[in-house]
Amino acid sequence: MITALIAEDEVPQRAELCSLLSELWPDLTVISECDDGLSALEAMVAHRPQVAFLDIRMPGVSGLEVAKAAAGNTQIVFVTAYEEYALQAFDRGAVDYLLKPIKRDRLEIAIARVRERLAGGIAPDLTNIITALEQQLSQVRRQGGIKWITATIGNATKMFSIDEVLFFQAQDKYTRVVTATDEAFIRTTLKELAVGLDSDVFWQIHRSAIVRAGIIQSVVRSDDGKLVLRLRGKDGMLPVSSAFQYRFRSM
């Protein structure tokens, strides 16, 4: 049995891909269908599928982050509506790519290539392509990214430059915004915030936390194997969920 993960935030596109795969690759078992990057990342870590169809741009965690977490154990097919991403992916040796709207004949070609690689036990190294595509995606996010955080506290309104923010943390129905000298709560969810943050600067480390990478002082592994972060200039620690431990493999 060959297992697969599908990550696509647009419902019609995801349904069409599932339908075509069922028809063209009947012995493929789709073990997880995800509508955002964080769910896909958690499913990748939990299930370790043999194949993953990943939309490059999704809310929150990108398809590139999910591919990075696969660590060479999963055959990746990138799905994108942007031809420049697709061409770069193909040119740098990714398994394959699919342009939206997905065409039947193009999917047939992708399936044939993936099956060939599975049969040969070939797991391509996607490090270079992921790095290149992340740079592209980061540029897009910076152009239209978040510049200011506005929070209302009682009768006062506080404004923080995004450059001041150390980390965001979900708490109940709010998101806690922490700077070196202050903090406030906003109603914007982490998922909504992540879309407008530069992923090179802010790392999601947990479903409930996004941290500025530059303030990470150290990474500590507890006796039960879980990771926590110590931050420069801040007391306390932030937990790292299993889905995001890949960020710290080299540490």
N, C-alpha and C positions, 0 to 999 in steps of 0.2 A: 504494500500500500504506500503510495506517495502522498505526503501531506502538504498542504498549502495554506498560506495566509494571504488574505486580500485586504489591503488598506486603501480606502478611497472614500473621501468625505462627501462626494456627490452621489446621492442615492440612485438616480437613474443610471449613472455610469457604472456603479458597483453592481447593480442588478444585471446590467447588460453583460459585464465581464463574467459574472457567475454563470449566467445562462450559456454563454458561448463556451466557457470552459467545460461545463457539464456535457455539452454536445461534442466538443472536439477532443476532450481528454477525459473520457468517462471513468477511467481508473484513478483519477486524481480525487483526493478527499480534502475538501476545504474545511479545515478545523476551526478557522476563525475569520469572521468578517468584521472589519473595524471601520468606524466612521471618523476617527481622528488619530493623530500620531501617537498620543500617549497610550491609548488602548492598544494600538498596534505594537508599540514597544513592549508593553507588559505581556501581550500574547506571544511575541517573539521569544522573550525570556522564558515564559512558562512552558511553551509547547515545542520550541525548536523545530519549526517546520522545515521540510526539505526545499520548498520553493516559496518565494514571497513575491507578490505583485504589489508594488508600493508606489503610490502617488508621491511625487517629489515634494509638492507643496500641499501641506495639510494644516489645519488649525493646530497651534501649539507646536508639538514635536514634529519635525519634518520627516519625510520618508528617508532622507539621507541619514538622519540620526538612527532610525530603525535599522537601516542596512548596516550601519556601523556596529550596532549591537549584535548583529548576526555573526560577526567575527569569522567570516569565511566558512561557516557551517551551513549556510543556506544559499541556494541559487536565487539571485535577485533579478527581477524584471521591473524596470522603472516605468511608471505610467505618468504621462505629463501632457498638458495642453500646450506647452511651450516648446516649439521645435528646437530652439537653441540649446535647451537642456538635453533633449533627446539626442541630438547630433553629437554633442560632447560626450554623452554617456556611451554611445556606440563607438565613437572614435577611440575612446580610452579603454576599451576592452570589457565593458560590462556584459553580462550575459545577453541582454537585449533590452529594447525599449518599445513602448507602445504609445502612439500619439492618440489623444482624444479627438474626436470620437473613435473608439477602437473598431478597427475593421477586421472582418473575419479572416481574410487571407493573410493579413499581417500577424494576427494572433497565431495562425497555423505555423508560420515561420518561427515565431518565438518559441512555441511549444516544441517544435522539432529540435531547436538548438538547445533548449533546456534539457530535454530528454537525452540528447547526445552527451551532454556534460554529466548528467546524473549517471548514465551508463558507464562513462569513463572515470567516474570518481573525481572529476575536476571541479575544484572550488576556486573560482577566480579571485585574485586579490583586488579588492575594490578601493584600496586606500587612496591611490592617486586620483581616481575619478571622484570619489566622495569629497576629497579636499578641494578639487577644482570647482565642483558644483556648489559646495558650501560657500565658497567665495562669491559666486554669482548670486546665490540666494541671500547672502548677507548684504550685498550691495543693494539689492531690491528692498530689503527690510529697512536699511539705513535711510534710503531715500524717502520712504513714507512711514518711518518708525516713530515711536513715542518720544517726544522731547520733554514734556512736562507731565507731572502727576499732580492733580488737583484734588484735595481732600477737605471735606467739611467737618469741623469739630465744634459742636455746639453752635455758637453764633459766628465763629471764625472760619475763614477759608484759608487753608495752607497750600502753598505751591512748592513743589520740589522739582528741581531739574533732574532729569533721568541720570545725570552724571553724579548726583549725590546719593542715589539709592544704593544700599548695600544688599538688601534682599527683600523679597516678597514672600509672605507666608499666609496661606489660607487659614482662616479662623471663623468657624460657624458660617454665617452668610456673607462675611466680609473678607477682605484681603488686607493684611497688615503690611504697611510700607515702612521700612526701617532705614534710617540714614545714620551717620556717625553721631549725630547730636539730637535726633528727634525721631518720632514715629507717628503714624496716623493710620486710619482705616478707610478703605474705599470699598464701593460696592462692585467694582469691576472684578470679574473672576480671573484666576490665574490663566485659564485657557484663553480668555480674551486678551489678556496682557501679553501672553507669549507670542501672539501673532505680530505684535508691533515692536518686539524687543530684538536687539541684535544678538543672535545666538552665539556669536564669538565672545561676547562680553557677558551675557547672562546665561547661566546654565540651569536647566531644570534638573533637580536632583531627587525630587520626590513629587508625588501627585499634589502635595501641599506646599511645595517650596521651590522658588527660583532664586539663585544666588549670583552675585557678581563674582566671576571666576577669580578676579584679581585680589579679592580679599580672603581667599581660602589660605589659611596658615598651614594646616596639616589635615591629613586623613587618618582616622584611627579605626582599627578593626577590633570589635569586641570579641569576647570569647565565643559568642554564638555566630560569629562570621559576619555580623552586620557592620556597616560603615557609618561613621558620624564625622562631621566636619567641624574643626575649630576655625573660627574666623578672627582675623586681625582686628584688635580694638573692640571686640565684643565678647561679653561673657556668654556662657552657654554654648550649646552645640546644635547643629542641624543634622537630622538623620538623612541617610541616602538609601532609597529603596532599592531592592534587588534589580529592578528594571534599569536603573541608572548606574550600576556599579561598573559598567564597561568604561565609563569616563575615566576611571581611576586605575585601570589595569596596569599601566606603566609605573604607577607610584608605589 
